[in-house]
Amino acid sequence: MADLVLRTEASVAIGTGHVMRCLALAQAWGDAGGRAIFAMAQTTPAVEGRLRNEGFEVARVSAQVGSAADAEETAELAHQRGASWVVVDSYEFGAEYQASLKSRGMKVLFIDDNGHAAHYLADLVLNQNAHAIEELYRNRELSTKLLLGPRFALLRREFTAWRGWKREIPVVARKVLVTMGGSDPDNVTQLIAETILSERDFDMTIVVGGSNPHLAKLREFAGDCSTVQLVENASNMPELIATADVAVAGAGTTSWEMCFLGLPALLIVLADNQQGIANELGKQGIVVNLGRASDLTASTFAAQLRRIADSPAARQEMSERGRALVDGRGAERVVSVLQRDSLSIRLVQDEDCKLLWEWANDPLVRASAFSSQMIRWEEHVEWFRRKLNDQNCRILVCLDTSGVPVGQIRFEKHGGSDANLDITVDGRLRGLGFAGRLIDLGAVWAFEEWSLTRLNAFVKPENIASAKAFERAGFKRMETVVVKGQTALHYLRTAK
């Protein structure tokens, strides 16, 4: 598996959010069997130490950040390491930087938050935020694919073990987690903590990064109060989030970690790029949006904290909505997309029965099928057993490089060397080009392994995405026919 180069930045002014989400992606890439290299011009000792302790190489970029020379240096590093992708994450990089990397033969994943670039030429643009919409990227190449929303939220490896964990909601919230990100140059942390202490007897955990310029003051503050615990460079963030009853936090990347573990939170906007996150999560009832730190008064903050602390019903609802938004598999999904060209297929197995049933009952799958009613489990099991024993049927399951199923393709032979085919792609990966790749893989298998010469597919006219997928996989549109009383487009591919 090829290496991955991540071009990102960190500093007291920039913060550490860009690096932390790149770290999550690097971990997922490593879990899939690859190596990741961080290319950085700016960093801090704490950030660099964290990356090296994780086993990642940190390569220095000497050129001016975002310049053509920067792109050339980064591309050269990628070529030296045999990297197939360069991941770019910083507001210092725009359209020209993407174009420079593309001109040097690189595949580019551009991590974005608010559509800041004038134009997008990257192969993939990832915006993990709840407010991410396609409209932000109107100025993009036709070949640029979008990965939008919290289903792609990049959570680090340490959160994996907490999938399925259940949060208990106490009648009164007493344990407060305060975290304002990796740097917090204005020391909003201490202002918030002092207000909390003046309000009531909360047990408070303050989490600060090693890049925080106010560490000495915070240590002195925490040392003077027995109910305050100061945690520096937290390596157990999931545990800290899990043991808290409520959080007061900056509206950055930690937002998705709190959603994942269902921690009710009051969010403070510390930078312009956090405004959209706070607004959307507040609109969805997942957090309390306190607005900008510069506009927040102690009395307003205290009143909101009291309201949430004293309302278990409100916290329960916030917790449930957050968990529904973020399932913790975002990094895996992104890696699957990066590895899309390395998909493999195998014959269906007994243990795939339930997965195929779940895929088949996806509402969009049912809407595009010629029989749209939901499939009962008993009916599916009977059908599945019958198909396994049918010599004229073959079902293949498509896997990413981690061995995770991403779709299925079924062939029904008729007339000796002809077959009709049907496909399903995991709904979480829909619209990302997997269908065309799966169809092509399956077609090659059918021609080479099952000695077929003609493959037929039938698509509802309104199912434009499927029609395009078959065309990308080398199928030609034939005549319009009727299938089960409904109009269908006939697509055909023949063996070469």
C-alpha positions in Angstrom: 0.0 0.0 0.0 1.4 3.4 -1.0 2.4 6.1 1.4 0.2 9.1 2.2 1.7 12.7 2.5 -0.3 15.1 4.7 0.6 18.8 4.1 -0.7 20.8 7.1 0.3 23.4 9.6 0.1 24.2 13.4 1.1 27.2 15.5 -0.2 29.1 18.5 -2.1 31.4 16.1 -3.4 28.7 13.8 -4.2 26.2 16.5 -3.9 22.4 16.3 -7.2 21.4 14.8 -5.8 20.9 11.2 -3.1 18.6 12.5 -5.4 16.6 14.8 -7.9 15.7 12.1 -5.0 14.9 9.8 -3.7 12.7 12.5 -7.0 10.8 12.6 -6.7 10.2 8.9 -3.1 9.1 9.1 -4.0 6.6 11.9 -6.8 5.2 9.7 -4.4 5.0 6.8 -1.9 3.1 9.0 -4.6 0.8 10.2 -5.3 -0.1 6.6 -1.6 -1.1 6.1 -0.1 2.2 4.8 2.5 4.7 6.0 1.8 8.4 6.5 4.3 11.3 6.4 3.5 14.8 7.7 4.9 17.7 5.7 5.0 20.9 7.7 6.6 24.3 7.6 5.1 25.5 10.9 4.5 23.3 14.0 5.1 23.4 17.8 7.2 21.1 19.9 4.1 19.6 21.5 2.5 18.8 18.1 5.6 17.5 16.6 6.2 15.3 19.7 2.7 13.9 19.5 3.2 13.0 15.8 6.5 11.3 16.4 5.2 9.5 19.4 2.5 8.1 17.2 5.2 6.8 14.9 4.8 9.3 12.1 7.6 11.0 10.3 7.6 14.8 10.2 9.3 16.3 7.1 10.1 20.0 7.0 8.9 22.2 4.2 11.4 25.1 3.7 9.5 27.1 1.0 7.0 29.9 1.7 3.7 28.4 2.8 1.2 28.0 0.0 3.7 29.0 -2.7 4.4 27.2 -6.0 7.8 26.3 -4.4 5.9 24.8 -1.5 3.8 22.7 -3.9 6.9 21.6 -5.8 8.7 20.6 -2.6 5.6 18.7 -1.3 5.1 16.9 -4.7 8.8 15.9 -4.7 8.5 14.4 -1.3 5.4 12.5 -2.4 7.2 11.2 -5.5 10.2 10.1 -3.4 8.0 8.1 -1.1 5.8 6.7 -3.8 2.8 8.4 -2.3 -0.4 8.1 -4.3 -2.2 11.0 -2.5 -1.3 14.3 -1.0 -3.7 15.5 1.7 -3.8 19.3 2.1 -5.3 20.9 5.2 -4.7 24.6 6.0 -6.3 27.9 5.1 -3.0 29.0 3.6 -3.6 26.8 0.6 -5.9 27.7 -2.3 -6.7 27.1 -5.9 -3.2 27.7 -7.2 -1.7 25.3 -4.8 -4.1 22.6 -5.8 -3.4 23.3 -9.5 0.4 23.1 -8.8 0.1 19.7 -7.1 -2.2 18.4 -9.9 0.3 19.6 -12.6 3.0 17.5 -10.9 0.9 14.3 -11.2 -0.5 14.1 -7.7 -3.9 13.0 -6.5 -5.1 15.6 -4.0 -7.5 15.4 -1.1 -8.3 19.0 0.0 -9.7 19.3 3.6 -11.9 22.4 3.8 -14.3 24.1 6.2 -16.0 27.1 4.6 -15.2 27.1 0.8 -12.4 29.5 1.2 -10.6 28.7 -2.1 -11.6 30.6 -5.3 -11.7 27.4 -7.2 -11.4 23.7 -6.5 -9.3 21.4 -8.7 -8.5 18.6 -6.1 -9.7 15.1 -6.8 -11.5 15.1 -3.5 -12.7 17.9 -1.2 -13.6 16.9 2.3 -15.7 19.2 4.5 -16.7 17.3 7.7 -18.9 20.0 9.1 -22.6 19.8 9.6 -23.1 23.0 7.6 -21.3 21.6 4.6 -23.3 21.8 1.4 -22.5 21.4 -2.3 -23.3 25.1 -2.9 -20.0 26.0 -1.2 -18.2 24.3 -4.0 -19.9 25.6 -7.1 -16.6 26.7 -8.5 -15.0 23.3 -8.9 -13.9 21.0 -11.7 -16.3 18.4 -13.0 -13.9 15.7 -11.8 -13.8 17.0 -8.2 -15.7 14.8 -5.9 -17.2 16.1 -2.6 -17.1 14.3 0.8 -19.5 16.4 2.9 -20.9 16.3 6.4 -20.2 14.6 9.7 -20.4 11.1 8.3 -16.8 11.9 7.3 -15.8 13.5 10.6 -12.2 12.5 11.3 -12.0 11.0 14.8 -8.7 9.7 16.1 -8.0 6.0 16.8 -8.5 6.3 20.6 -12.2 6.8 20.0 -12.7 3.5 18.2 -13.0 1.5 21.5 -15.9 3.7 22.6 -18.3 2.8 19.8 -21.5 1.5 21.3 -20.8 3.1 24.7 -23.9 4.3 26.5 -24.0 7.6 28.4 -26.0 8.0 31.6 -27.6 11.4 32.1 -27.6 12.5 35.8 -30.4 14.6 37.2 -28.0 17.5 37.8 -24.8 18.0 35.9 -21.9 18.5 38.2 -18.8 17.5 36.2 -17.8 20.1 33.7 -15.2 19.7 30.9 -13.6 22.9 29.7 -11.6 22.7 26.5 -10.8 25.6 24.1 -8.5 23.8 21.6 -4.8 23.3 21.4 -3.6 26.9 21.7 -6.2 29.4 23.0 -4.0 32.5 22.6 -6.6 34.8 24.4 -6.8 32.5 27.4 -10.6 32.2 27.2 -10.1 29.0 29.2 -9.3 30.8 32.4 -12.1 33.4 31.9 -14.7 30.6 31.5 -13.2 28.6 34.4 -13.4 31.5 36.8 -17.0 32.1 35.9 -17.9 28.5 36.5 -16.2 28.5 39.9 -18.2 31.6 40.9 -21.4 30.0 40.0 -21.6 26.8 42.0 -19.6 23.9 43.3 -18.8 22.1 40.0 -16.1 19.6 39.6 -14.1 20.9 36.6 -11.6 19.3 34.3 -9.7 21.8 32.1 -8.0 20.3 29.0 -5.2 22.3 27.4 -2.7 21.6 24.6 1.0 21.9 25.0 0.9 24.8 22.5 -1.1 26.9 25.0 0.9 30.1 25.8 -0.8 30.5 29.2 0.1 27.2 30.8 1.9 28.8 33.7 -1.1 30.9 34.7 -3.5 27.9 34.3 -1.3 25.7 36.4 -1.3 28.3 39.1 -5.1 28.7 38.8 -5.8 25.0 39.0 -3.4 24.6 41.9 -5.4 27.0 44.0 -8.6 25.1 43.7 -9.3 21.5 44.8 -12.2 21.1 42.5 -10.2 21.8 39.4 -8.1 19.3 37.5 -5.8 20.5 34.7 -4.9 18.0 32.0 -2.1 18.9 29.6 -1.7 17.2 26.2 -4.5 14.8 27.0 -3.9 11.3 25.7 -7.2 10.0 27.1 -9.7 12.5 25.6 -12.4 9.9 25.1 -12.4 9.1 28.8 -12.4 12.8 29.7 -15.4 13.4 27.5 -17.2 10.2 28.7 -16.8 11.1 32.4 -18.1 14.7 32.0 -21.8 15.6 32.4 -21.5 18.8 30.3 -18.8 20.6 28.3 -17.9 24.2 27.6 -15.7 24.2 24.5 -14.5 26.0 21.5 -16.5 25.2 18.4 -13.6 23.3 16.6 -12.8 19.7 15.9 -13.6 18.6 19.5 -17.2 19.3 18.6 -17.4 16.0 16.6 -15.7 14.1 19.5 -18.4 15.3 21.9 -21.2 14.5 19.5 -19.8 11.0 19.1 -19.8 10.4 22.9 -23.1 12.3 23.4 -21.7 15.0 25.6 -24.0 18.0 25.9 -22.0 21.1 25.2 -22.0 24.9 25.3 -19.9 26.1 22.3 -18.0 29.3 22.1 -16.8 30.7 18.7 -13.1 31.4 19.0 -12.3 31.9 15.3 -14.2 32.8 12.1 -14.0 29.3 10.8 -15.9 28.0 13.9 -19.0 30.1 13.3 -20.7 27.7 10.9 -20.1 24.7 13.2 -21.7 26.5 16.2 -24.6 27.9 14.2 -25.6 24.5 12.6 -25.1 22.4 15.7 -27.1 25.0 17.7 -29.9 25.0 15.0 -30.1 21.1 15.2 -30.4 21.3 19.0 -27.2 19.4 19.6 -25.4 22.2 21.4 -26.0 25.6 23.0 -24.4 28.2 20.7 -22.9 30.9 23.0 -21.6 32.9 20.0 -18.3 34.7 19.8 -16.1 34.8 22.9 -15.6 38.6 22.4 -19.4 39.1 22.7 -20.1 36.7 25.6 -20.8 38.1 29.0 -20.3 36.3 32.3 -24.0 36.6 33.2 -25.2 35.2 29.9 -22.8 32.3 30.1 -23.7 31.5 33.7 -27.4 31.5 33.0 -27.1 29.1 30.1 -24.8 26.8 32.1 -27.3 26.7 35.0 -30.2 26.0 32.6 -28.4 23.0 31.0 -27.0 21.7 34.2 -30.4 21.6 35.8 -32.3 20.1 32.9 -31.7 16.3 32.4 -34.3 16.3 29.6 -32.5 18.9 27.6 -29.2 17.1 28.1 -30.7 13.8 27.1 -32.0 15.2 23.9 -28.8 17.0 23.0 -26.8 13.8 23.7 -29.1 11.6 21.5 -29.0 14.1 18.6 -25.2 14.3 18.8 -24.7 10.6 18.7 -27.1 10.3 15.7 -25.0 12.8 13.8 -21.5 11.3 14.3 -20.9 7.5 14.3 -17.1 7.6 14.5 -16.4 5.9 11.2 -15.5 9.0 9.2 -11.8 8.4 8.9 -12.5 4.8 7.7 -14.8 6.1 5.0 -12.3 8.6 3.7 -9.6 6.0 3.6 -12.0 3.7 1.6 -12.5 6.5 -0.9 -8.8 7.1 -1.2 -8.3 3.4 -1.8 -11.3 3.0 -4.2 -9.0 2.0 -7.1 -7.7 -0.9 -5.0 -11.1 -2.6 -4.3 -11.3 -6.4 -4.5 -14.2 -8.8 -4.8 -15.0 -12.2 -3.4 -17.9 -14.6 -3.6 -20.7 -14.1 -1.1 -20.5 -16.0 2.2 -23.1 -17.2 4.8 -22.2 -14.4 7.2 -23.0 -11.7 4.5 -26.8 -12.5 4.7 -27.7 -9.8 7.1 -25.5 -7.2 5.5 -27.1 -7.7 2.1 -30.6 -7.5 3.7 -29.6 -4.1 5.3 -28.3 -2.8 2.0 -31.4 -4.0 0.2 -33.7 -2.2 2.6 -32.0 1.1 2.3 -34.8 3.5 1.4 -32.9 4.8 -1.7 -32.2 1.3 -2.9 -35.9 0.3 -2.5 -36.9 3.5 -4.4 -34.7 2.6 -7.3 -35.7 -1.1 -7.4 -38.5 -2.4 -9.7 -40.2 -3.8 -6.6 -40.1 -1.1 -4.0 -41.7 -2.7 -1.0 -39.5 -3.4 2.1 -38.1 -6.9 2.4 -39.0 -8.9 5.4 -36.1 -10.8 7.1 -37.7 -14.2 6.7 -38.2 -13.6 3.0 -34.6 -12.4 2.6 -33.1 -15.5 4.3 -35.2 -17.8 2.1 -34.1 -15.9 -1.0 -30.5 -15.8 0.1 -30.3 -19.6 0.7 -32.0 -20.2 -2.7 -29.5 -18.0 -4.5 -26.5 -19.6 -2.9 -27.6 -23.0 -4.3 -28.6 -21.6 -7.7 -26.0 -22.6 -10.3 -27.2 -19.8 -12.5 -26.6 -17.1 -9.9 -23.4 -15.6 -8.5 -23.2 -12.9 -5.8 -19.9 -11.0 -5.3 -19.1 -8.8 -2.3 -16.8 -5.9 -2.9 -14.1 -5.1 -0.2 -11.9 -2.1 0.5 -8.2 -2.7 1.3 -9.1 -3.2 5.0 -11.5 -6.0 4.1 -14.6 -4.0 4.9 -17.6 -4.7 2.5 -18.6 -1.7 0.5 -21.1 -3.2 -1.9 -22.4 -6.2 -3.8 -23.0 -7.3 -7.4 -25.3 -10.2 -8.4 -25.4 -12.0 -11.8 -28.4 -14.0 -12.9 -27.4 -16.2 -15.9 -29.9 -16.8 -18.8 -29.4 -18.2 -22.3 -26.0 -19.8 -21.6 -23.5 -16.9 -21.7 -25.8 -13.9 -21.0 -26.5 -12.6 -17.5 -28.5 -9.7 -15.9 -26.8 -7.9 -13.1 -27.8 -5.9 -10.1 -25.6 -3.9 -7.7 -25.8 -2.2 -4.4 -23.3 0.2 -2.8 -23.2 0.9 0.9 -25.3 4.0 1.4 -22.5 5.7 3.4 -20.3 5.7 0.2 -23.0 6.5 -2.3 -22.1 9.2 -4.9 -18.3 8.7 -4.5 -17.6 6.7 -7.6 -17.7 3.2 -6.0 -20.6 2.0 -8.2 -18.7 2.4 -11.5 -15.6 0.7 -10.1 -17.7 -2.2 -8.6 -19.5 -2.7 -11.9 -16.3 -2.9 -13.8 -14.6 -5.3 -11.3 -17.7 -7.5 -11.5 -17.9 -7.4 -15.2 -14.2 -8.5 -15.6 -14.8 -11.3 -13.2 -18.0 -12.5 -15.0 -16.2 -12.5 -18.4 -13.0 -14.2 -17.1 -14.2 -16.5 -14.3 -17.7 -17.4 -15.4 -17.2 -17.3 -19.1 -20.0 -14.9 -19.9 -20.0 -12.8 -23.1 -22.9 -10.4 -22.5 -24.0 -8.5 -19.4 -27.3 -6.7 -19.2 -28.5 -4.0 -16.7 -31.9 -2.4 -16.4 -32.2 1.0 -14.8 -35.2 3.2 -14.1 -35.0 6.4 -16.2 -35.0 8.6 -13.1 -32.0 6.8 -11.6 -29.5 9.0 -13.3 -26.6 8.1 -10.9 -26.9 4.4 -11.7 -27.1 5.1 -15.4 -23.9 7.1 -15.3 -22.2 4.4 -13.2 -22.9 1.8 -15.9 -21.7 4.1 -18.6 -18.5 4.7 -16.7 -18.0 0.9 -16.5 -18.2 0.5 -20.3 -21.9 -0.3 -20.7 -23.7 1.0 -23.8 -27.3 2.3 -23.7 -29.6 0.2 -25.8 -33.3 0.3 -26.3 -36.0 1.3 -23.7 -37.8 -1.8 -22.4 -40.5 -2.7 -19.8 -39.5 -4.5 -16.6 -42.2 -5.6 -14.2 -44.6 -3.2 -15.8 -42.2 -0.2 -15.6 -40.1 1.6 -18.1 -36.4 0.8 -18.0 -33.2 1.7 -19.8 -31.3 -1.3 -21.1 -27.5 -1.2 -20.8 -25.2 -3.8 -22.3 -21.5 -4.7 -22.1 -20.0 -7.4 -24.1 -16.7 -9.3 -23.6 -13.8 -8.0 -25.7 
